[in-house]
Amino acid sequence: MVYVVYGGYVVLAYLLGAIPFGLVYGLLRGVDIRTVGSKNIGATNVSRVFGFWGGFVPVFVLDFLKGGLPILVYPWVERVLFGGAGYFFERDVMLMCIGVAAILGHLYPVYLKFHGGKGVATSAGVFAFLAPTELLVALGVFLVVLFSFRAWMVLVNLEERKQGFFKNLQKGVGLSSVLASLALPVSVWILEPQRLALKVITVGIALLVIVKHRKNIAQLFGAKE
């Protein structure tokens, strides 16, 4: 019975992760986000239309929650159904499998023929519960790179300077996301080297995030897609 429940829960985590909140948010505001910018459904592309605060932040929060909630809720489900004895292998690994399912749902959503987002927000939601300290390190890297990049843009570009520091923060999100995704496995290897499964999973997720952001990085440095 526990195998069936856990397998079903992993599927549910994937289906929740596959909900395209960026697309839904855009449609509610009258824009099919798949027709603008990079045509991606993630928070970064949504921010190109609605800005950092009006687009990136709300979609990021929703994508964060769909990654974190399945992990937060499962221990409660396990206690209710099995009285705390529903783990057929290491609990940490089981929760990681649930988190990975949610991330893969976002990256490859069945609802959109497996064309999804880039996984940063959903991954953040997952690792907020699996590796909160390491996530804080990655978040620090994200914010430092994001604001440093914006400061550099304002310094060298008069038009950007006229728009103000916080106007186009989304332009640095791609680079910040890639470097933060690299910081996560590095911090895991340093702070919790005993968690082999977590080390492997964070490296794998970082590689997926980088691959998904390759066009953003190419555009950032003026290369052709």
C-alpha positions as CSV (number, residue, x, y, z in Angstrom):
1,M,0.0,0.0,0.0
2,V,2.7,2.5,0.9
3,Y,4.3,1.9,-2.6
4,V,1.0,2.8,-4.3
5,V,0.5,5.9,-2.1
6,Y,4.0,7.2,-2.6
7,G,4.0,6.5,-6.3
8,G,0.7,8.3,-6.7
9,Y,2.0,11.2,-4.6
10,V,5.1,11.5,-6.9
11,V,2.8,11.7,-9.9
12,L,0.7,14.4,-8.2
13,A,3.9,16.4,-7.4
14,Y,4.7,16.2,-11.1
15,L,1.2,17.3,-12.1
16,L,1.3,20.2,-9.7
17,G,4.7,21.2,-10.9
18,A,3.5,21.1,-14.4
19,I,0.8,23.8,-13.9
20,P,2.1,26.7,-16.1
21,F,1.5,29.6,-13.7
22,G,3.4,32.0,-16.0
23,L,1.1,31.2,-18.8
24,V,-2.0,31.5,-16.6
25,Y,-0.9,34.8,-15.1
26,G,-0.2,36.2,-18.6
27,L,-3.6,35.1,-19.9
28,L,-5.4,36.6,-17.0
29,R,-3.7,39.9,-17.9
30,G,-4.5,39.6,-21.6
31,V,-1.2,38.3,-22.9
32,D,-0.2,34.8,-24.2
33,I,3.3,34.8,-22.8
34,R,4.2,32.1,-25.4
35,T,4.0,34.7,-28.2
36,V,6.4,37.3,-26.7
37,G,10.1,37.5,-25.7
38,S,11.7,34.0,-25.5
39,K,8.2,32.5,-25.7
40,N,9.0,30.7,-22.4
41,I,6.3,30.3,-19.7
42,G,8.7,31.1,-16.8
43,A,9.0,34.1,-14.5
44,T,11.9,35.6,-16.5
45,N,9.9,35.9,-19.7
46,V,6.8,37.1,-17.9
47,S,8.9,39.9,-16.5
48,R,9.7,41.1,-20.0
49,V,6.1,42.0,-20.4
50,F,5.0,43.0,-17.0
51,G,8.3,44.0,-15.4
52,F,10.2,42.7,-12.4
53,W,7.7,43.5,-9.6
54,G,4.5,43.1,-11.7
55,G,5.6,39.9,-13.6
56,F,8.6,38.2,-12.2
57,V,7.8,38.3,-8.5
58,P,4.2,36.9,-8.6
59,V,5.0,34.1,-11.0
60,F,8.2,33.3,-9.1
61,V,6.2,33.0,-5.9
62,L,3.6,30.7,-7.5
63,D,6.3,28.5,-9.1
64,F,8.2,28.4,-5.8
65,L,5.1,27.2,-3.9
66,K,4.4,24.4,-6.4
67,G,7.9,23.0,-5.8
68,G,7.8,23.4,-2.0
69,L,4.3,22.4,-1.0
70,P,4.5,18.7,-2.1
71,I,7.5,18.3,0.2
72,L,6.0,20.2,3.0
73,V,2.7,18.2,2.9
74,Y,4.0,14.7,2.4
75,P,5.2,14.0,5.9
76,W,1.8,14.9,7.2
77,V,0.2,12.6,4.6
78,E,2.5,9.8,5.6
79,R,1.7,10.3,9.3
80,V,-2.1,10.3,8.7
81,L,-2.0,7.2,6.4
82,F,0.7,5.1,8.0
83,G,1.3,6.5,11.5
84,G,4.8,7.5,10.7
85,A,6.0,4.2,9.2
86,G,5.4,4.8,5.6
87,Y,9.0,5.3,4.4
88,F,10.3,2.3,2.5
89,F,13.7,3.8,2.0
90,E,15.5,6.8,3.5
91,R,13.2,9.7,4.1
92,D,15.5,12.3,2.7
93,V,15.7,10.4,-0.6
94,M,12.0,10.0,-0.8
95,L,11.4,13.7,-0.3
96,M,14.1,14.4,-3.0
97,C,12.2,12.2,-5.4
98,I,9.0,14.2,-4.8
99,G,10.9,17.5,-5.3
100,V,12.6,16.3,-8.5
101,A,9.1,15.2,-9.8
102,A,7.8,18.8,-9.2
103,I,10.8,20.3,-10.9
104,L,10.5,18.0,-13.9
105,G,6.8,18.9,-14.1
106,H,7.8,22.6,-14.5
107,L,10.5,21.9,-17.0
108,Y,8.5,19.4,-19.0
109,P,4.7,19.9,-18.4
110,V,2.4,17.4,-19.8
111,Y,-0.3,20.1,-20.2
112,L,1.9,22.0,-22.7
113,K,3.4,19.1,-24.7
114,F,6.4,19.1,-22.4
115,H,7.5,22.6,-23.3
116,G,8.0,24.3,-19.9
117,G,9.9,26.9,-18.0
118,K,13.5,26.9,-16.8
119,G,13.1,25.5,-13.3
120,V,14.7,28.2,-11.0
121,A,11.7,29.1,-8.9
122,T,10.3,25.6,-8.6
123,S,13.8,24.3,-7.7
124,A,14.0,27.1,-5.1
125,G,10.8,25.9,-3.5
126,V,12.0,22.3,-3.4
127,F,15.4,23.1,-1.8
128,A,13.9,25.6,0.6
129,F,12.8,22.5,2.5
130,L,15.5,20.0,1.5
131,A,18.5,22.2,1.9
132,P,17.5,25.6,3.3
133,T,21.0,26.8,4.3
134,E,22.4,26.0,0.9
135,L,19.5,27.7,-0.7
136,L,20.2,30.9,1.3
137,V,23.7,30.8,-0.2
138,A,22.4,30.5,-3.7
139,L,19.8,33.2,-3.0
140,G,22.7,35.5,-1.8
141,V,24.5,34.8,-5.1
142,F,21.4,35.5,-7.1
143,L,20.8,38.9,-5.4
144,V,24.4,40.0,-5.5
145,V,24.7,39.2,-9.2
146,L,21.3,40.7,-10.1
147,F,21.9,44.0,-8.4
148,S,25.6,44.2,-9.5
149,F,24.5,43.6,-13.1
150,R,21.9,46.2,-12.9
151,A,24.3,48.7,-11.4
152,W,26.7,48.0,-14.2
153,M,23.9,48.6,-16.8
154,V,22.9,51.9,-15.2
155,L,26.6,53.0,-15.0
156,V,27.4,52.4,-18.7
157,N,24.0,53.1,-20.4
158,L,22.4,56.5,-20.2
159,E,18.9,55.2,-21.2
160,E,19.0,52.7,-18.5
161,R,20.1,55.4,-16.0
162,K,17.1,57.5,-17.0
163,Q,14.7,54.7,-16.3
164,G,16.0,54.2,-12.7
165,F,17.8,51.4,-10.9
166,F,14.8,49.2,-10.3
167,K,13.0,49.5,-13.7
168,N,14.7,46.7,-15.6
169,L,15.9,44.4,-13.0
170,Q,14.6,41.4,-15.0
171,K,17.4,41.9,-17.5
172,G,19.9,40.3,-15.2
173,V,17.7,37.4,-14.0
174,G,19.0,34.9,-16.5
175,L,22.7,35.3,-15.5
176,S,21.8,35.5,-11.8
177,S,19.8,32.3,-12.1
178,V,22.6,30.4,-13.7
179,L,25.2,31.4,-11.2
180,A,22.8,30.7,-8.3
181,S,22.1,27.3,-9.7
182,L,25.9,26.6,-9.7
183,A,26.3,28.0,-6.2
184,L,23.7,25.5,-4.8
185,P,25.6,22.2,-5.5
186,V,28.9,23.8,-4.5
187,S,27.4,24.8,-1.1
188,V,26.0,21.3,-0.6
189,W,29.3,19.7,-1.3
190,I,30.9,22.1,1.2
191,L,28.3,22.1,4.0
192,E,26.7,18.7,3.8
193,P,29.1,16.3,1.9
194,Q,27.5,13.3,3.6
195,R,24.3,13.8,1.7
196,L,25.3,11.9,-1.5
197,A,21.8,11.9,-3.1
198,L,21.4,15.7,-2.5
199,K,24.8,16.3,-4.1
200,V,23.9,14.3,-7.2
201,I,20.5,15.9,-7.5
202,T,21.7,19.5,-7.1
203,V,24.4,19.0,-9.8
204,G,21.8,17.5,-12.1
205,I,19.3,20.3,-11.5
206,A,22.1,22.9,-12.0
207,L,22.9,21.4,-15.4
208,L,19.3,21.4,-16.4
209,V,18.9,25.1,-15.4
210,I,22.0,26.1,-17.4
211,V,20.8,24.2,-20.5
212,K,17.4,25.9,-20.2
213,H,19.0,29.3,-19.9
214,R,21.5,29.0,-22.8
215,K,19.5,31.3,-25.0
216,N,19.2,34.0,-22.3
217,I,23.0,33.9,-21.8
218,A,23.6,34.0,-25.6
219,Q,21.3,37.1,-25.8
220,L,23.0,38.7,-22.8
221,F,26.4,38.6,-24.5
222,G,25.1,39.6,-27.9
223,A,25.4,36.1,-29.5
224,K,22.9,34.7,-32.0
225,E,20.6,32.0,-30.7
